[in-house]
Amino acid sequence: MERAAGTHHDHGRQPRFLSFVPAAPTQAATLFDMLVSCSSIQGVSWLLASGPIAAENQVLRLLADLAGMPAEAGGCFVSGGSAGNLSALVTARDTARRRRGLGPYDRVRFAVSDQAHSSIGNALRIIGVEPFTVPTTDHRLTGPALRAALLADAAPSDVIGVAATAGTTNAGIIDDLTGIAAVARDFGLWLHVDGAYGGAGLLAPSVRHRYRGIEHADSLVIDPHKWLFAPFDCAALLYREPRLARAAHTQDASYLDALHTDDDTQWNPSDYAHHLSRRARGLPLWFSLAVHGTRAYSEAVEKALILARATAALIRNTPYLELIREPELSAVLFRRIGWSPEDYAARSARLLAGQTAFVAPTGWEGETIARFAFLHPETSLQSVEEIMGTMA
Ligand SMILES: *Cc1c(COP(=O)(O)O)cnc(C)c1O
């Protein structure tokens, strides 16, 4: 693909980069990322890095509070949503096997929707857990659909957990978390919530109600390198009961014995995911939050939501365009009436070649359509109008 210099395709941090899920790190976060790298600050263990880890844990606490998770909740920062999902699902699997007295090769399954992110399917394949795929209603996984699928199954007792999505990447749809949490309770399932993209919306008062039920999550992933303005690579992984993650992930090696004491205030991020050495990648976000304050973050997240709603209104008023669905978060899906997949691809290439914007098409129910994914607080409605004008 042609290099998108004007749209900074390499960093994806420009206001007219509207494909995939863009990134828009703050200058404060980027600056601090340089310091973290230059000073080779590590983030493995309390013994070697209690200061950086205490700062990272403040950010994890903020996110846990936004989600309404209990005071004991905690975890660590990992490289991305994929790594977070994998580590969480390992904890879910090992916890279920231990609680149910199962052996390491006994069959277990994990409920997922047909809209779950590809990394969930990959993680299940890696850890040898079969997906139990539950159909969605209008692309949303609901409690009743999960319950019906479990009741219709011949062996529902080997389903050990459910992965819900708080903001699908393509369309920004948040699953019925309250309903799913109730079924998880009734069937003794681990509730994992993938909020890699959408979790940032917890900061936005206008959509906070859509996340009701997220407080029941046993594990939760939110990617600050997406919509919380942190540089790559930064994903927050939280557990309701961190001791379950320690039981699954703590590495047992003689040379590491010194890291592990009985003092639970000594927090080793290496115990909460499938990693050992790690950089203190939560620090750039911590610094930027300290510089800007959380209100600035709420306002920045709201900006993308407001722009998504204004864009939807504009599409509704444009005769040659058709809104696919009302945006719930900051992704807007729409169709140019009469266009073929080649027309969408050609327009995307033209915008890129002209250094106007980077707006790749997407798929929806088998059709190629147009999509905007907003998150940069400086993307203007005027640029959106200009881009839409190229589809006339
Ligand atoms: C982006 C995304 C992921 C993967 O996150 P990476 O940080 O790219 O590994 C997982 N789940 C959802 C819902 C996402 O949007």
The ligand as an SDF file (V2000), in Angstrom:
LIG
                    3D

 15 15  0  0  0  0  0  0  0  0999 V2000
   -8.0220   -4.0100   18.8370 C   0  0  0  0  0  0  0  0  0  0  0  0
   -8.8000   -5.0350   19.5430 C   0  0  0  0  0  0  0  0  0  0  0  0
   -8.1830   -6.1840   20.0550 C   0  0  0  0  0  0  0  0  0  0  0  0
   -6.7210   -6.4730   19.8170 C   0  0  0  0  0  0  0  0  0  0  0  0
   -5.9390   -5.5360   20.4560 O   0  0  0  0  0  0  0  0  0  0  0  0
   -4.3850   -5.3580   20.0580 P   0  0  0  0  0  0  0  0  0  0  0  0
   -3.9680   -4.2870   21.0100 O   0  0  0  0  0  0  0  0  0  0  0  0
   -4.3790   -4.9140   18.6270 O   0  0  0  0  0  0  0  0  0  0  0  0
   -3.7200   -6.6370   20.2750 O   0  0  0  0  0  0  0  0  0  0  0  0
   -8.9440   -7.0890   20.7550 C   0  0  0  0  0  0  0  0  0  0  0  0
  -10.2670   -6.8780   20.9430 N   0  0  0  0  0  0  0  0  0  0  0  0
  -10.8960   -5.7840   20.4710 C   0  0  0  0  0  0  0  0  0  0  0  0
  -12.3460   -5.6110   20.7320 C   0  0  0  0  0  0  0  0  0  0  0  0
  -10.1790   -4.8280   19.7560 C   0  0  0  0  0  0  0  0  0  0  0  0
  -10.8080   -3.7520   19.2750 O   0  0  0  0  0  0  0  0  0  0  0  0
  1  2  1  0
  2  3  1  0
  2 14  2  0
  3  4  1  0
  3 10  2  0
  4  5  1  0
  5  6  1  0
  6  7  2  0
  6  8  1  0
  6  9  1  0
 10 11  1  0
 11 12  2  0
 12 13  1  0
 12 14  1  0
 14 15  1  0
M  END
$$$$
